[in-house]
Amino acid sequence: MKLRAYLVDDEPLALERLRRLLEQTDRVDVIGSATEPEDAVTALTTDPPDVCFLDIEMPRLNGFEVLARLPRQPIVIFTTAYNQYALQAFAVNSVDYLLKPVEPEFLDRALNKVERLRRSDQVAPPDLQALFKQFSDSLRASRPEYPERIASRLGDRLWFLNLDRVTHFYAEDKLTFAVSEGKAYCVDHTIGELEKNLNPRKFVRIHRGTLLNLVWVKEVALLPGGALNVRLKDGKDTQLTVARDRARDFKARVGY
């Protein structure tokens, strides 16, 4: 019988890649997925899976906080781009750990562990909730604060843009623009300054003059010569180019 799995990751492309890898194993039925941690809490409470693949770093609720809200703990495989959480993940009973982008051989190892745990009927320790709180507190204490808004000056007025709604920044004619809801707003920062100051889990530099919000990526395609074409889910299918010298790092970030 196949394992019933639920997937949680705030990066849609990473989520889709993991789903594809799991389907290729022919060992797992993916019963659902979520990019919003609150939706994951509801789904995991309503219909607990055999195993949950859970990102650690997410907005509003991190992976440990999601688990702390569940009345019943599933077997968990943490997925993250940051290997500093490995020891914390392994300290939790019934848990494995995968570094993104997930590789098939390590995914097989994790699935083998899940099947062994199910056969042995091993359960989570009684102090699991306290452990999750400890990890969550540690995660929040070490997490740098990133801005949620950015100002754009128009004459003697300032407009404040929600960074979650900014699809990308670009430089043109010695000016920098933030694109939000299809409109470009001039901002008083260089692309280099924005790259240093904004959340690197969301914003990645894809060209010397372009900083992209990964949340808005809809599709990635390979171009001749090694560059990449990115199409955004902004309602206009805006297309951006990932420079050849940045393509490798970009692929690793999105699990391409």
C-alpha positions as CSV (number, residue, x, y, z in Angstrom):
1,M,0.0,0.0,0.0
2,K,1.3,3.4,-0.9
3,L,2.1,6.1,1.7
4,R,-0.3,9.0,1.9
5,A,1.7,12.2,1.8
6,Y,0.9,15.8,2.3
7,L,3.3,18.5,1.1
8,V,3.9,22.0,2.7
9,D,6.3,24.5,1.1
10,D,5.8,28.3,0.6
11,E,7.8,28.1,-2.7
12,P,5.5,26.7,-5.4
13,L,8.3,25.5,-7.7
14,A,9.9,23.5,-4.9
15,L,6.5,22.1,-4.1
16,E,5.9,21.0,-7.6
17,R,9.4,19.4,-8.0
18,L,8.9,17.4,-4.8
19,R,5.5,16.2,-6.0
20,R,7.0,15.1,-9.3
21,L,9.8,13.2,-7.5
22,L,7.4,11.5,-5.2
23,E,5.2,10.4,-8.1
24,Q,8.2,9.0,-9.9
25,T,8.9,6.7,-6.9
26,D,5.5,5.0,-7.3
27,R,5.6,4.5,-3.5
28,V,3.5,7.6,-2.5
29,D,0.1,9.1,-3.1
30,V,0.2,12.8,-2.7
31,I,-3.2,13.6,-1.1
32,G,-2.7,17.3,-0.9
33,S,-0.4,20.3,-0.7
34,A,-0.3,23.8,0.6
35,T,1.9,26.9,0.2
36,E,0.2,28.7,3.1
37,P,1.1,27.3,6.6
38,E,-2.4,28.0,8.0
39,D,-4.0,26.0,5.2
40,A,-1.6,23.1,6.0
41,V,-2.7,23.2,9.7
42,T,-6.4,22.8,8.6
43,A,-5.7,20.0,6.1
44,L,-3.4,18.0,8.4
45,T,-5.9,18.3,11.2
46,T,-8.9,17.2,9.1
47,D,-7.2,14.3,7.3
48,P,-3.8,13.3,8.8
49,P,-1.5,11.7,6.3
50,D,1.0,8.9,6.8
51,V,3.8,11.4,6.2
52,C,4.1,15.1,5.9
53,F,6.9,16.8,3.9
54,L,7.3,20.1,5.7
55,D,9.3,23.2,4.9
56,I,10.9,24.8,8.0
57,E,11.3,28.5,7.0
58,M,7.9,29.9,6.1
59,P,6.1,33.3,6.6
60,R,3.9,33.7,9.7
61,L,4.2,30.1,10.9
62,N,7.5,28.1,10.6
63,G,7.4,24.3,10.3
64,F,7.8,23.7,14.0
65,E,4.9,26.0,14.7
66,V,2.7,24.2,12.2
67,L,3.4,20.9,14.0
68,A,2.7,22.5,17.4
69,R,-0.8,23.3,16.3
70,L,-1.7,19.8,15.3
71,P,-3.7,17.6,17.7
72,R,-2.1,14.5,16.2
73,Q,1.5,14.4,14.9
74,P,2.2,12.7,11.6
75,I,5.5,11.3,10.6
76,V,7.4,14.3,9.4
77,I,10.2,14.8,6.8
78,F,11.5,18.3,7.0
79,T,12.6,20.0,3.8
80,T,14.7,23.2,3.8
81,A,17.4,25.1,1.9
82,Y,19.3,25.6,5.2
83,N,21.3,22.7,6.7
84,Q,21.7,24.5,10.0
85,Y,18.4,22.9,11.0
86,A,19.6,19.3,10.5
87,L,20.3,18.5,14.1
88,Q,17.0,20.0,15.2
89,A,15.1,18.0,12.7
90,F,16.9,14.7,13.7
91,A,16.3,15.4,17.4
92,V,12.6,14.9,16.8
93,N,11.5,11.3,16.8
94,S,10.0,9.9,13.6
95,V,11.6,12.6,11.5
96,D,14.0,12.7,8.6
97,Y,15.6,15.7,6.9
98,L,16.1,16.7,3.3
99,L,18.1,19.6,1.9
100,K,16.6,21.4,-1.0
101,P,16.7,20.9,-3.9
102,V,15.7,17.4,-2.9
103,E,17.7,14.6,-4.6
104,P,16.0,11.3,-5.5
105,E,18.5,9.1,-3.6
106,F,18.0,11.0,-0.4
107,L,14.2,10.9,-0.9
108,D,14.3,7.1,-1.2
109,R,16.3,7.0,2.0
110,A,13.7,9.1,3.8
111,L,10.8,7.0,2.4
112,N,12.6,3.8,3.6
113,K,12.8,5.3,7.1
114,V,9.1,6.2,7.1
115,E,8.1,2.6,6.1
116,R,10.3,1.2,8.9
117,L,8.7,3.5,11.4
118,R,5.2,2.5,10.3
119,R,6.0,-1.2,10.6
120,S,7.4,-0.7,14.1
121,D,4.4,1.4,15.2
122,Q,6.9,3.9,16.7
123,V,5.2,7.0,18.1
124,A,6.3,10.5,18.9
125,P,7.7,11.1,22.4
126,P,5.3,12.7,24.9
127,D,7.4,15.9,25.2
128,L,7.1,16.6,21.4
129,Q,5.2,19.8,21.8
130,A,7.8,21.3,24.1
131,L,10.5,20.3,21.6
132,F,8.7,22.1,18.8
133,K,8.4,25.2,20.9
134,Q,12.1,25.1,21.8
135,F,13.0,24.8,18.1
136,S,10.5,27.5,17.1
137,D,11.8,30.0,19.7
138,S,15.4,29.3,18.6
139,L,14.4,29.8,14.9
140,R,12.7,33.1,15.6
141,A,15.6,34.4,17.8
142,S,18.2,33.7,15.1
143,R,16.1,35.0,12.2
144,P,17.1,38.5,11.0
145,E,14.3,41.1,10.6
146,Y,13.6,42.0,7.0
147,P,11.4,44.9,5.9
148,E,7.8,44.2,4.8
149,R,7.3,47.4,2.9
150,I,9.3,49.7,0.7
151,A,8.8,53.4,0.0
152,S,8.4,55.0,-3.5
153,R,8.6,58.8,-3.8
154,L,6.3,60.6,-6.2
155,G,6.9,64.3,-6.0
156,D,6.4,65.3,-2.4
157,R,4.5,62.1,-1.5
158,L,5.6,58.7,-0.4
159,W,3.9,55.5,-1.5
160,F,4.5,52.4,0.6
161,L,4.5,49.1,-1.3
162,N,3.9,45.7,0.3
163,L,7.0,43.7,-0.6
164,D,4.8,40.5,-0.9
165,R,3.1,42.2,-3.9
166,V,6.3,43.3,-5.6
167,T,7.1,40.8,-8.4
168,H,10.5,42.2,-9.2
169,F,12.9,45.1,-9.1
170,Y,14.8,46.4,-12.2
171,A,17.4,49.0,-12.9
172,E,17.0,51.4,-15.9
173,D,18.6,54.7,-16.8
174,K,20.4,54.8,-13.4
175,L,17.1,54.4,-11.6
176,T,15.6,51.4,-9.8
177,F,12.0,50.4,-10.1
178,A,9.7,48.1,-8.1
179,V,7.0,46.4,-10.0
180,S,3.8,45.8,-8.1
181,E,0.4,44.8,-9.6
182,G,1.7,45.6,-13.1
183,K,2.9,49.1,-12.3
184,A,6.5,50.4,-11.9
185,Y,7.4,52.6,-8.9
186,C,10.7,54.3,-8.5
187,V,12.6,53.5,-5.3
188,D,15.7,55.1,-3.7
189,H,17.8,51.9,-3.6
190,T,20.2,50.2,-6.0
191,I,19.7,46.6,-7.0
192,G,22.8,45.7,-4.9
193,E,21.4,47.4,-1.8
194,L,18.0,45.7,-2.2
195,E,19.8,42.3,-2.6
196,K,21.6,42.8,0.7
197,N,18.6,44.2,2.7
198,L,15.6,42.1,1.5
199,N,14.8,38.5,2.5
200,P,17.1,36.2,0.5
201,R,14.5,33.4,0.7
202,K,12.1,35.5,-1.4
203,F,14.3,37.8,-3.4
204,V,17.1,36.5,-5.7
205,R,19.2,38.4,-8.1
206,I,18.8,36.9,-11.6
207,H,20.7,39.6,-13.6
208,R,23.0,42.5,-12.7
209,G,19.9,44.7,-13.1
210,T,17.1,42.5,-11.9
211,L,16.0,41.2,-8.5
212,L,13.1,38.7,-8.6
213,N,10.5,37.7,-6.0
214,L,10.5,33.9,-6.2
215,V,6.9,33.7,-5.0
216,W,5.7,35.1,-8.3
217,V,7.5,32.6,-10.5
218,K,5.1,30.6,-12.6
219,E,7.4,28.8,-15.1
220,V,11.0,28.4,-15.9
221,A,12.4,27.4,-19.3
222,L,16.0,26.9,-20.6
223,L,17.3,29.3,-23.3
224,P,20.1,28.6,-25.8
225,G,23.5,29.3,-24.3
226,G,22.5,28.4,-20.8
227,A,20.4,31.4,-19.7
228,L,16.9,30.9,-18.4
229,N,13.5,32.4,-19.1
230,V,11.2,33.0,-16.2
231,R,7.4,33.7,-16.6
232,L,5.6,35.4,-13.8
233,K,2.1,34.7,-12.5
234,D,1.3,38.4,-12.4
235,G,-1.7,38.3,-14.8
236,K,0.5,39.6,-17.6
237,D,2.8,36.6,-18.0
238,T,5.7,38.9,-17.7
239,Q,9.0,37.3,-18.8
240,L,12.4,37.9,-17.3
241,T,15.8,36.5,-18.2
242,V,18.1,34.8,-15.7
243,A,21.7,35.5,-16.8
244,R,23.8,32.5,-17.7
245,D,26.3,33.2,-14.8
246,R,23.4,33.1,-12.3
247,A,21.4,30.2,-13.8
248,R,23.1,27.5,-11.7
249,D,22.4,29.2,-8.4
250,F,18.8,30.0,-9.5
251,K,18.1,26.4,-10.5
252,A,19.3,25.3,-7.0
253,R,17.0,27.8,-5.3
254,V,13.9,26.7,-7.2
255,G,14.7,23.0,-7.6
256,Y,14.8,23.2,-11.4
